[in-house]
Amino acid sequence: MAAHQNVPIDPALTDLYKDLHRHPELGFQEHRTAKIVADRLAASGFEVTSGVGKTGVVGILRNGAGPTALLRADMDALPVEEDTGLDYASTVTAKDATGQAVPVDHACGHDLHTTCLLGAADVLARARTSWAGTLLVVFQPAEELGQGAQAMVDDGLYDRFPTPDVVLGQHVAPLPAGKIAGHPGASYAGSDSLRVRLVGRGAHGSMPQASIDPIVMAAETVLRLQTVVSREVPSTATAVLTVGSIHAGDAANVIPADAELQLNIRSYDEDVRRRILDAVERIVHGEAVTAGATEEPAITSIERFPVVVNDTAALARTFAAFTSWIGPENVLDPGAGAGSEDVGILATSAGSPLSYWLLGGSDPALFTTGDMDDPALLAVPSNHSPHYAPVLDPTLETGVTALVTAARTWLPAAA
């Protein structure tokens, strides 16, 4: 019998997903979600530990001799105002880490990840004759902050719980539901987010000669930063530099004293990353000198994600099982993506191979070809969009079955 067959999907998972979607929580604030996770794991027979890495939950199910497989899901939501029109849409607001009230939405699908792993954990707990070894399920906080995986490791994840022989996980994506995609090697970009504060001298709008205008300084800095990738990074390398936020001043007739930029860098190679970071440093300070600023600009890190590297052999082993389940036409290689994730920290910290894939979650009717060159991919709402919401059928069933299939592939029962 193939490992993927006879996976019963609990109809109550749909209601669970909708409940989690209605009640999203920001990173390190996932208290309600964590309690639901812990209660359901306990009901399925897992040994449960809560509060790992602040709000993370770990479940262990020991099923005789054999390897250990870690299955991971993230639980946190985004400070995004939902605009899907769903009858279970989020209307939640919460205070972020700075104390600012923000709307909250599961615009990245972590509610689906949590639901799928809870569903898979229950299936595996009920069918222990189909696998052997130790199942370690990790519900991680604060992925969106790039801090949750490291927080769990720092809190003794691999001192307090078994070290896995493989780390498995998935992320819903704007691909046709029913398809799975993954890329061997460097799969998801490293990411650095920076805050830049440029300090000038404020003045009345009628007296620009009395100012050192930080808005002009910021504008020149933004334009110069756009040359880094096009002129300082080798054409054979993949990199992105985006200025996503710029703020200065509050009145039309006042030149402010300072300006703030927030920017994001994506790269796959450490040398390229270092070159870009050095260029940002040089350009920011150079523009401040050119403007005559009397105070040095400040560059601070907001968050950092390392490159996610799929172990080639581990992904091939997992995908061989997926191919026998849903056919080769539904198992895709999307190439390396510019999105970022911290799941790789769980693998590198354990010295274990990573097998991580994308789970199609969009209505297949929106696509023309369904492959990675489909032009519809650019038009379908993507993760982090206020319009993003996966279709539940067949995404939920596919996501649960994928995790069960992967677990059974790495925790095979004795013949």
Secondary structure in CASP SS format (residue, H / E / C, confidence):
PFRMAT SS
TARGET T0000
AUTHOR 0000-0000-0000
METHOD secondary structure of the structure
MODEL  1
M C 1.00
A C 1.00
A C 1.00
H C 1.00
Q C 1.00
N C 1.00
V C 1.00
P C 1.00
I C 1.00
D C 1.00
P C 1.00
A H 1.00
L H 1.00
T H 1.00
D H 1.00
L H 1.00
Y H 1.00
K H 1.00
D H 1.00
L H 1.00
H H 1.00
R H 1.00
H C 1.00
P C 1.00
E C 1.00
L C 1.00
G C 1.00
F C 1.00
Q C 1.00
E C 1.00
H H 1.00
R H 1.00
T H 1.00
A H 1.00
K H 1.00
I H 1.00
V H 1.00
A H 1.00
D H 1.00
R H 1.00
L H 1.00
A H 1.00
A H 1.00
S C 1.00
G C 1.00
F C 1.00
E E 1.00
V E 1.00
T E 1.00
S E 1.00
G E 1.00
V E 1.00
G C 1.00
K C 1.00
T C 1.00
G E 1.00
V E 1.00
V E 1.00
G E 1.00
I E 1.00
L E 1.00
R E 1.00
N E 1.00
G C 1.00
A C 1.00
G C 1.00
P C 1.00
T E 1.00
A E 1.00
L E 1.00
L E 1.00
R E 1.00
A E 1.00
D E 1.00
M C 1.00
D C 1.00
A C 1.00
L E 1.00
P C 1.00
V C 1.00
E C 1.00
E C 1.00
D C 1.00
T C 1.00
G C 1.00
L C 1.00
D C 1.00
Y C 1.00
A C 1.00
S C 1.00
T C 1.00
V C 1.00
T E 1.00
A E 1.00
K E 1.00
D C 1.00
A C 1.00
T C 1.00
G C 1.00
Q C 1.00
A E 1.00
V E 1.00
P E 1.00
V C 1.00
D E 1.00
H C 1.00
A C 1.00
C C 1.00
G C 1.00
H H 1.00
D H 1.00
L H 1.00
H H 1.00
T H 1.00
T H 1.00
C H 1.00
L H 1.00
L H 1.00
G H 1.00
A H 1.00
A H 1.00
D H 1.00
V H 1.00
L H 1.00
A H 1.00
R H 1.00
A C 1.00
R H 1.00
T H 1.00
S H 1.00
W E 1.00
A C 1.00
G E 1.00
T E 1.00
L E 1.00
L E 1.00
V E 1.00
V E 1.00
F E 1.00
Q E 1.00
P C 1.00
A C 1.00
E C 1.00
E C 1.00
L C 1.00
G C 1.00
Q C 1.00
G H 1.00
A H 1.00
Q H 1.00
A H 1.00
M H 1.00
V H 1.00
D H 1.00
D C 1.00
G C 1.00
L H 1.00
Y H 1.00
D H 1.00
R H 1.00
F C 1.00
P C 1.00
T C 1.00
P C 1.00
D C 1.00
V E 1.00
V E 1.00
L E 1.00
G E 1.00
Q E 1.00
H E 1.00
V E 1.00
A E 1.00
P E 1.00
L E 1.00
P E 1.00
A C 1.00
G C 1.00
K C 1.00
I E 1.00
A E 1.00
G C 1.00
H C 1.00
P C 1.00
G E 1.00
A E 1.00
S E 1.00
Y E 1.00
A C 1.00
G E 1.00
S E 1.00
D E 1.00
S E 1.00
L E 1.00
R E 1.00
V E 1.00
R E 1.00
L E 1.00
V E 1.00
G C 1.00
R E 1.00
G C 1.00
A E 1.00
H E 1.00
G C 1.00
S C 1.00
M C 1.00
P H 1.00
Q H 1.00
A H 1.00
S C 1.00
I E 1.00
D C 1.00
P H 1.00
I H 1.00
V H 1.00
M H 1.00
A H 1.00
A H 1.00
E H 1.00
T H 1.00
V H 1.00
L H 1.00
R H 1.00
L H 1.00
Q H 1.00
T H 1.00
V H 1.00
V H 1.00
S H 1.00
R H 1.00
E H 1.00
V C 1.00
P C 1.00
S C 1.00
T C 1.00
A C 1.00
T C 1.00
A E 1.00
V E 1.00
L E 1.00
T E 1.00
V E 1.00
G E 1.00
S E 1.00
I E 1.00
H E 1.00
A C 1.00
G C 1.00
D C 1.00
A C 1.00
A C 1.00
N C 1.00
V E 1.00
I E 1.00
P C 1.00
A C 1.00
D E 1.00
A E 1.00
E E 1.00
L E 1.00
Q E 1.00
L E 1.00
N E 1.00
I E 1.00
R E 1.00
S E 1.00
Y C 1.00
D C 1.00
E H 1.00
D H 1.00
V H 1.00
R H 1.00
R H 1.00
R H 1.00
I H 1.00
L H 1.00
D H 1.00
A H 1.00
V H 1.00
E H 1.00
R H 1.00
I H 1.00
V H 1.00
H H 1.00
G H 1.00
E H 1.00
A H 1.00
V H 1.00
T H 1.00
A H 1.00
G C 1.00
A C 1.00
T C 1.00
E C 1.00
E C 1.00
P C 1.00
A E 1.00
I E 1.00
T E 1.00
S E 1.00
I E 1.00
E E 1.00
R E 1.00
F E 1.00
P C 1.00
V C 1.00
V E 1.00
V E 1.00
N E 1.00
D C 1.00
T H 1.00
A H 1.00
A H 1.00
L H 1.00
A H 1.00
R H 1.00
T H 1.00
F H 1.00
A H 1.00
A H 1.00
F H 1.00
T H 1.00
S H 1.00
W H 1.00
I H 1.00
G C 1.00
P H 1.00
E H 1.00
N H 1.00
V E 1.00
L E 1.00
D C 1.00
P C 1.00
G C 1.00
A C 1.00
G E 1.00
A C 1.00
G C 1.00
S C 1.00
E C 1.00
D C 1.00
V H 1.00
G H 1.00
I H 1.00
L H 1.00
A H 1.00
T H 1.00
S H 1.00
A H 1.00
G C 1.00
S C 1.00
P C 1.00
L E 1.00
S E 1.00
Y E 1.00
W E 1.00
L E 1.00
L E 1.00
G E 1.00
G E 1.00
S E 1.00
D C 1.00
P H 1.00
A H 1.00
L H 1.00
F C 1.00
T C 1.00
T C 1.00
G C 1.00
D C 1.00
M C 1.00
D C 1.00
D C 1.00
P H 1.00
A H 1.00
L H 1.00
L H 1.00
A C 1.00
V C 1.00
P C 1.00
S C 1.00
N C 1.00
H C 1.00
S C 1.00
P C 1.00
H C 1.00
Y C 1.00
A C 1.00
P C 1.00
V C 1.00
L C 1.00
D C 1.00
P C 1.00
T H 1.00
L H 1.00
E H 1.00
T H 1.00
G H 1.00
V H 1.00
T H 1.00
A H 1.00
L H 1.00
V H 1.00
T H 1.00
A H 1.00
A H 1.00
R H 1.00
T H 1.00
W H 1.00
L C 1.00
P E 1.00
A C 1.00
A C 1.00
A C 1.00
END
